[in-house]
């Protein structure tokens, strides 16, 4: 297996599949976030454990984010993050269009615009769009940069340290920014701010830790399949490039 920082002529066999999976999970998680809040049925002190349904998907996206940077390097990971950003914006615009198109009479009688607005309307509202985009970009780029830097520092060893450390920081920023802006714009009630923030964060980090063996297995298979182990160029860690 070749170690390199700039695989100029190397053709990746599975990068497009990883990108599609990452983007699909990202879009679905944002739809689910606006559709339902889930109650775990217990409290941590006085804080009830409640999380938005999109939290179920987000750890999978972060696992793929770790795999992207570890296998393909920050440059390719950055490109996938921006593709995900484009997919989110496109999805928001499409749901906004659907929201304002006139409903058919039978659908209006059986479902109704109010039901659609209550369940899926949040996905196209300004608050959830802003919260999702800023949380996603902040968390994803911090996660990718930490993974890239730590891989060089550890000389490719201790993958579990890199994945968990980057997730602790990335998931915290993602969750805090998303819940804060969503609460500020009244998508979520302020009284649930700490419950949603704490529950989301604990759940996401716990899943990352539990899925560490899966991350190892997927990373090993992709490195073997691609025949390359990319080390990122630490002089090119700007998010503002495609």
C-alpha positions as CSV (number, residue, x, y, z in Angstrom):
1,X,0.0,0.0,0.0
2,X,1.4,3.4,-1.0
3,X,1.5,6.3,1.5
4,X,1.1,9.6,-0.2
5,X,0.0,13.2,0.4
6,X,-1.0,14.0,-3.2
7,X,-2.2,11.1,-5.2
8,X,-2.2,12.9,-8.6
9,X,-2.8,10.1,-11.0
10,X,-4.5,7.7,-8.7
11,X,-8.1,6.8,-9.6
12,X,-10.3,6.0,-6.5
13,X,-12.7,3.1,-7.1
14,X,-15.1,3.7,-4.2
15,X,-14.9,7.4,-3.4
16,X,-18.1,8.2,-5.3
17,X,-20.0,5.4,-3.4
18,X,-18.8,6.8,-0.1
19,X,-19.8,10.3,-1.2
20,X,-23.3,9.2,-2.2
21,X,-23.9,7.4,1.0
22,X,-22.6,10.3,3.1
23,X,-24.9,12.7,1.2
24,X,-28.0,10.5,1.4
25,X,-27.6,10.1,5.2
26,X,-27.0,13.8,5.6
27,X,-30.2,14.8,3.8
28,X,-32.4,12.1,5.5
29,X,-31.1,13.1,8.9
30,X,-32.2,16.7,8.3
31,X,-35.7,15.6,7.1
32,X,-36.0,13.4,10.2
33,X,-34.9,16.2,12.5
34,X,-37.8,18.4,11.5
35,X,-40.3,15.5,11.5
36,X,-40.2,14.2,15.0
37,X,-38.8,14.6,18.5
38,X,-38.2,11.3,20.4
39,X,-38.5,10.8,24.2
40,X,-36.1,8.3,25.7
41,X,-38.4,7.9,28.7
42,X,-36.0,9.0,31.4
43,X,-34.2,12.1,32.7
44,X,-30.6,13.0,33.6
45,X,-31.2,14.9,36.8
46,X,-33.9,17.4,35.9
47,X,-33.1,17.3,32.2
48,X,-35.4,14.9,30.2
49,X,-33.6,12.8,27.6
50,X,-35.1,14.0,24.3
51,X,-33.6,14.1,20.9
52,X,-34.7,14.9,17.3
53,X,-35.1,11.9,15.1
54,X,-32.3,13.0,12.8
55,X,-29.8,12.2,15.5
56,X,-30.2,8.5,14.6
57,X,-28.7,9.3,11.2
58,X,-26.0,11.8,12.1
59,X,-23.5,9.4,13.7
60,X,-23.4,7.4,10.5
61,X,-22.5,10.6,8.6
62,X,-19.7,11.3,11.0
63,X,-18.4,7.8,10.7
64,X,-18.3,8.2,7.0
65,X,-16.7,11.6,7.5
66,X,-13.9,10.0,9.5
67,X,-13.5,7.3,6.9
68,X,-13.3,9.9,4.1
69,X,-10.5,11.9,5.8
70,X,-8.6,8.8,6.9
71,X,-8.7,7.0,3.6
72,X,-8.9,9.8,1.0
73,X,-7.4,12.8,2.8
74,X,-8.7,16.2,3.7
75,X,-8.8,17.5,0.2
76,X,-11.3,14.9,-1.0
77,X,-13.2,15.1,2.3
78,X,-13.6,18.8,1.9
79,X,-15.0,18.3,-1.6
80,X,-17.6,15.8,-0.3
81,X,-18.6,18.1,2.6
82,X,-19.3,20.8,0.0
83,X,-21.3,18.4,-2.2
84,X,-23.3,17.5,0.9
85,X,-23.9,21.3,1.5
86,X,-25.2,21.6,-2.1
87,X,-27.5,18.6,-1.6
88,X,-28.9,20.2,1.6
89,X,-29.6,23.5,-0.1
90,X,-31.2,21.8,-3.0
91,X,-33.4,19.7,-0.7
92,X,-34.5,22.7,1.3
93,X,-35.5,24.6,-1.9
94,X,-37.5,21.6,-3.2
95,X,-39.4,21.2,0.1
96,X,-40.0,24.9,0.1
97,X,-41.5,24.7,-3.4
98,X,-43.6,21.6,-2.4
99,X,-44.8,23.5,0.7
100,X,-46.3,26.4,-1.3
101,X,-47.7,24.4,-4.2
102,X,-51.5,24.0,-4.0
103,X,-52.7,20.7,-2.5
104,X,-55.1,18.4,-4.3
105,X,-58.7,18.3,-2.8
106,X,-58.6,14.7,-1.6
107,X,-55.2,15.1,0.0
108,X,-56.4,18.3,1.7
109,X,-59.3,16.4,3.2
110,X,-57.3,13.4,4.3
111,X,-54.0,15.0,5.3
112,X,-54.1,18.8,4.9
113,X,-51.6,21.6,4.6
114,X,-51.4,22.1,8.4
115,X,-50.3,18.4,8.9
116,X,-47.6,18.8,6.2
117,X,-46.4,22.1,7.7
118,X,-46.3,20.6,11.2
119,X,-44.3,17.5,10.2
120,X,-42.2,18.5,7.2
121,X,-42.6,22.2,6.9
122,X,-39.8,22.7,9.3
123,X,-37.4,21.2,6.8
124,X,-38.0,24.2,4.5
125,X,-38.3,26.9,7.2
126,X,-35.5,29.5,7.5
127,X,-34.6,28.5,11.0
128,X,-34.0,24.8,10.4
129,X,-32.2,25.6,7.1
130,X,-29.8,28.0,8.9
131,X,-29.3,25.8,11.9
132,X,-28.7,22.7,9.7
133,X,-26.2,24.4,7.3
134,X,-24.2,26.2,10.0
135,X,-24.1,23.2,12.3
136,X,-23.2,20.8,9.5
137,X,-20.4,23.0,8.1
138,X,-18.9,23.8,11.5
139,X,-19.0,20.3,12.7
140,X,-17.9,18.6,9.5
141,X,-14.9,20.8,8.8
142,X,-13.7,20.7,12.4
143,X,-14.0,16.9,12.4
144,X,-12.1,16.6,9.1
145,X,-9.3,19.0,10.1
146,X,-8.7,17.3,13.4
147,X,-8.6,13.9,11.7
148,X,-6.1,15.2,9.1
149,X,-3.8,16.8,11.6
150,X,-3.9,14.0,14.1
151,X,-3.1,11.4,11.4
152,X,0.1,13.2,10.6
153,X,1.0,13.7,14.3
154,X,0.4,10.1,15.2
155,X,2.0,8.9,11.9
156,X,-1.1,6.9,11.0
157,X,-1.4,5.1,14.3
158,X,-4.1,5.0,16.9
159,X,-7.1,5.5,14.6
160,X,-9.5,5.1,17.5
161,X,-7.9,8.2,19.2
162,X,-8.3,10.2,16.1
163,X,-11.9,9.2,15.4
164,X,-13.1,9.7,18.9
165,X,-11.2,13.0,19.5
166,X,-12.5,14.5,16.3
167,X,-16.0,13.4,17.1
168,X,-15.9,14.9,20.6
169,X,-15.1,18.3,19.1
170,X,-17.0,18.0,15.8
171,X,-20.3,16.7,17.3
172,X,-20.2,19.2,20.1
173,X,-19.9,22.1,17.7
174,X,-22.5,20.6,15.3
175,X,-25.0,19.9,18.1
176,X,-24.5,23.2,19.9
177,X,-24.8,25.4,16.8
178,X,-27.7,23.4,15.4
179,X,-29.8,23.4,18.6
180,X,-29.0,27.0,19.5
181,X,-30.0,28.4,16.1
182,X,-33.0,26.2,15.9
183,X,-34.1,27.4,19.3
184,X,-33.3,31.0,18.5
185,X,-35.6,30.8,15.4
186,X,-38.3,29.0,17.4
187,X,-38.0,25.7,15.5
188,X,-37.5,24.0,18.9
189,X,-38.8,25.4,22.2
190,X,-36.2,27.0,24.5
191,X,-37.2,24.9,27.4
192,X,-35.9,21.9,25.5
193,X,-32.5,23.5,24.7
194,X,-30.4,21.7,27.3
195,X,-32.3,18.4,27.0
196,X,-31.8,18.3,23.2
197,X,-28.2,19.5,23.3
198,X,-27.1,17.1,26.0
199,X,-29.0,14.1,24.7
200,X,-28.0,14.6,21.1
201,X,-24.3,15.0,22.1
202,X,-24.2,12.0,24.4
203,X,-26.0,9.8,21.8
204,X,-23.7,10.8,18.9
205,X,-20.5,10.4,20.8
206,X,-21.6,7.1,22.3
207,X,-22.5,5.7,18.8
208,X,-19.1,6.8,17.5
209,X,-17.4,5.0,20.3
210,X,-19.5,1.8,19.9
211,X,-19.0,1.8,16.1
212,X,-15.2,2.1,16.3
213,X,-14.8,-1.5,15.2
214,X,-17.0,-0.8,12.2
215,X,-14.9,2.3,11.4
216,X,-11.7,0.2,11.6
217,X,-13.2,-2.5,9.3
218,X,-14.5,-0.1,6.7
219,X,-11.3,1.9,6.7
220,X,-9.2,-1.3,6.3
221,X,-11.3,-2.5,3.4
222,X,-11.3,0.8,1.6
223,X,-7.5,1.3,2.0
224,X,-6.9,-2.2,0.6
225,X,-9.4,-1.7,-2.2
226,X,-8.0,1.7,-3.2
227,X,-4.3,0.6,-2.7
228,X,-3.4,3.9,-1.2
229,X,-3.2,5.5,2.3
230,X,-3.5,9.3,1.9
231,X,-1.8,11.7,4.3
232,X,-3.4,15.2,4.0
233,X,-1.4,18.3,3.1
234,X,-1.5,20.3,6.3
235,X,-0.7,23.5,4.4
236,X,-4.1,23.1,2.6
237,X,-6.6,22.9,5.4
238,X,-8.8,25.9,4.4
239,X,-12.5,25.0,4.1
240,X,-12.9,27.7,1.4
241,X,-11.9,25.5,-1.6
242,X,-13.6,22.9,-3.7
